[in-house]
Structures are given as structure tokens and as C-alpha cells.
Amino acid sequence: MGYFVNVEPGVNLFVEDLNPQGNKTIVFIHGWPLSHKQFEYQFDVLPSMGFRCIGIDWRGFGNSDKPFDGYTLDRLADDIRAVVGALQLENFALVGHSTGGSIAIRYMTRYKGYGVSQLVLVDAAAPLGFSTETANRYLTQTLNDRPNMMRDVIDGFFFQYITNQFSDWFFQMGMQAAGWSTAAIIQLLRDLNLYKDLSEISAPTLIIHGIHDKVIPFSQAKEVNELIPNSRLISFKYSGHGAFWEERDKFNRLLTQFIR
């Protein structure tokens, strides 16, 4: 079921909450410029295995409110903390994909991993995000032809073949975001630096990364693995930036094994 959670005056985030009576809770944080819907192929399967699956749309994305400001890593982590508090969550696994991984990392350091029993980083934008060149290209496209920017993102996202219909679904997910929030996160990713955060994470951490990732190179996943104590890196040999879909059976199996 879906509902809204107020995170600050005038700003409500959309939360998808499946199987609230599940034995173990997994909180999913999506990537830029998508929404919780990117985890459809986890939400289709994991609740029937006894897991409570919670997907949070960031401010400015998906079904959430779209204020003009608040697109800093600290504020986005604060939003997650507000949802965790409102839902009274504890002993949950936190899963972050791409920029969602950056938000998860900042949540872990800003709130000392409050409530988190395990952390899962999926093709995470860490320790760095976009290069200046990539950020400038995406920013120019976003401010002048955002649909073309989204097509460009999809073209470099997957290693596996995707159908035109799947591409259209991903496109519409990205276009649901506001233009201003899309641009603000590009700038966040351009300036991102999480080196200090990584060494402060104490929760058991699983790092999943596609070796063909053109968005966040696999070499960065190795660096994250070296900097986070008690972390384990699993390479996905047939994935680009979308391991959660490209090797979804393996992804779901590893995820459930890690957090049980």
C-alpha cells in the first residue's frame, strides 16, 4: 500500500509499503532520476518470502512532493530519517542504488546507522559521483531537452538487452521527476565526495556492482570495499548500472541471504 509521510512543513514523501507484517524490513532508496518503481522486480518477489519492502520516493521524484529546494545530501538523509521515525522502523536493511547509495551512506554517518542492521550498496555513486564533463552534459540537456537527457541516461544504463517497452517504462519513470530536482541532483553528483563517510560505517555492508557499469565504474566499488570496514564486494558479471534488474534472480538471492 502507498501513503505519504510528512518530512518537513509542506513536504510529503510517497512511501510504498508492502507486507507490513513481514518478519524482516528492507528499505529501498532509488537512484537518480527514478523512483521506488525501479525495484518492481524485488517488490514482486520478496514480500511473498516474508519480507516487508518499503520504497521511498525522494523529494522531487516519483510521487513525492517536489519543492524547489532541499536537494543536498544531508537533507535527503534527513528525509529518510523522518520516514524511519514516522514508521517506527528498527532492525531494518537499508538498500541504496546509485545516488540512493550516496544517500544511504550519508544516513549511516549522519545518524550513526540508526535502526540499520545491514547496509546494501548497489552500483553506488561513491566515493565520487559524476565527472564534471558528464555532469555538465546532463545539466545542459536537462535544462534544454530533458526527454533527450533521459534517453541518453537509459542508453548507458544497462549492459543487458532491454526491449523498447522496458525502455519506455524507464523513460516515464525518469520524466515523473521535476526538472529542477533533476538538475539539482546532477550538481550534487558533480560535487560529491564521500571518502570521509565510508570509513565511519560500522554496519555489515554488502556491495553489489556490475562490472560493465558505465555510470559508476567498477573500480569505485573496489575502493568503497576497501574503505568500509566489514564490507563484502560481489561483482555482477552480466550487469551494467542496473544489477537489480539485469541479474535480478542473483540479486534477490544474495540480498535475502545477506539480511536474514
NORFEN-V78488 format. One record per helix or strand. SS is the DSSP state (2 for helix, 1 for strand). FROM is the first residue (numbers start at 0). LEN is the number of residues. If there is no record, write none. Layout:
((SS	FROM	LEN) (SS	FROM	LEN))
This chain:
((1	1	7) (1	10	8) (1	23	6) (2	35	8) (2	45	4) (1	50	6) (2	72	14) (1	91	6) (2	98	12) (1	115	7) (2	131	13) (2	145	10) (2	163	12) (2	178	12) (2	194	4) (1	203	7) (2	217	10) (1	230	6) (2	242	4) (2	247	12))
